[in-house]
């Protein structure tokens, strides 16, 4: 599929985020981490919790796509209720960072071991436009999604 991401770059970007994010969080006060710009928006801590949920779901996807029947059909998850039920706002930030880092290290481990031919396995992301994707694209989209939310957490870079 044209436009597939460079997986080495994806891994490098994930590694950089894993290494840099805890230090960047240390620059925030507790108020900065907990503050919501409005009641319906997530705090920085809750955005990190959302990224944990994303890592959990995508780790499962990246592994299952390799052995389940094709095309693999992405099952959506209820992002808002997962953040609420997990109550990320009231967990220690270090606990959240540790979990997020561990999940993403496992994702990197899985990505680095995917045989080249499996990256082309078809995936139905269930988008409204019905466009099929592949495993390589799904991995790149995961990294892009994480970078999008990191810009929300760290707007100044």
N, C-alpha and C positions, 0 to 999 in steps of 0.2 A: 504494500500500500504506500503510495507516494506520501511523503511528509512524515514518515515514521521517525520517532526521536532517536537520537544517538544515546544508546543505553549507558555507555561509559560516562557521558556527560550527566545523565540522570543520576547515576550512582555517585558521581563526584559532587553534584549539587546536594544530594541527600546527606552525604558525609559532612559537607560544610555546614549544613543546617544543624545536624546532630551535634557538631562540635561548638558552634557559635551561639546557638539559642540559649543554653543555660546561662552563659555569661551575660548576654543581653538582658535576660530577665532580672539578673542581679542589680541592674541599673535602675530598676523601677522600685518605687515605694510600694508598700502593701496597698495603699489607696489607688495607685496607678493600675495595679494588677486587678483590683476588684471593681473599678469604676466602669459603669455602663453609660454610654452616651444617651440612651433612652431605655425605658423599661423593656422594650421588645428587642433590644440589641444585646449581644453577648459582651461580657467583659473579656479582657485579655486572657484571663484564666479559663473562661468558658470556651474561647476560641481554641485554646490549646487542648481542652477536653474534646472539642469537636474533631480536632486533628488526631486525637487518640482513637475516636470512633472510626474515622476515615482509615486510619492505619489498620485497625482490626478487620474492617470489612475488605479492604484492598489486599491484605495479606492472604485472606481466604480466597479472594478472586484470583490473585496471581498464581496460587497453587492449583486451585480447582480447574482453571482454564486449561491447564496442561494435561488433565486426564479425564474430565467429564465430556459427555457428548457435545459435539459441535453443531451449530454455533452455541457457545456459552451464552446464557441469558443473564445479564446483570440484574440482580434483585436489589431494588432500592432500599434504603433504610431511613427511618424517621429521625432525621438529624436533630430536630428541636426537642422531641421527647427524650432522646438518648442523653442530651445535655442536661435536661431537667432531672431525669431519673438517676443519672450518675452523680448529680449534685456536685459537679466539678468546682463550683464557686466556693464550696466549703471544705475542699481537700487541700492539704499542704502543697504548695507549688512545686516543691522538690519531688514529691511523690508523683505528680503529674509529669514533670520533666523526665524522671527516671523511666516511667512507663512508656512515654512517647519515644524516648531514645531507644529503649529495648525493642519495641515493636519495629521501629524503622531500621535498626541494625538487622533484624530478622528479614525484613523486606529486602534489604540489600543482599543478604546471603542468598535468598531465593532468586532474585533477579540475576545475580552473577552466575547462577547455575542453569538458567533456562537455555536449552539447546536452540540454536539459531532458527531451525525450522518451526519450532513451537511459537516463536514470536509472531508468526503469520496466522496463527489459529484464529478463526473468526469469532467475533464477540458482538452480541446484540446489546448495546447499552440502553435500549428502550427509550431512545430520544424520540421526540415528536416527529422528526423528519425521517425516521425509520432507517437512517444510514448505518450500515454495518461498519464496525471497526475491527481491530485485531489486538492481540495481547500487547504487542509493542506500543501501540497507540495508547492503550489503557494505562500502561506504566508511565508514559510521558504525561498523560493527563493527570495522573496522581501527583506527580512532581509539580506540575503547573498549578494545581489546586492548592498544594501546600504553600508554594511561593506566594500565591494570591493572599492567603490568610496570614502569612508572615508579614506581608506589607501592612495588614490591618493591625497586627500586634506591634510592629516596629515601623511606624510610618516614616520615620526619618532615616531608615536604612539600617 
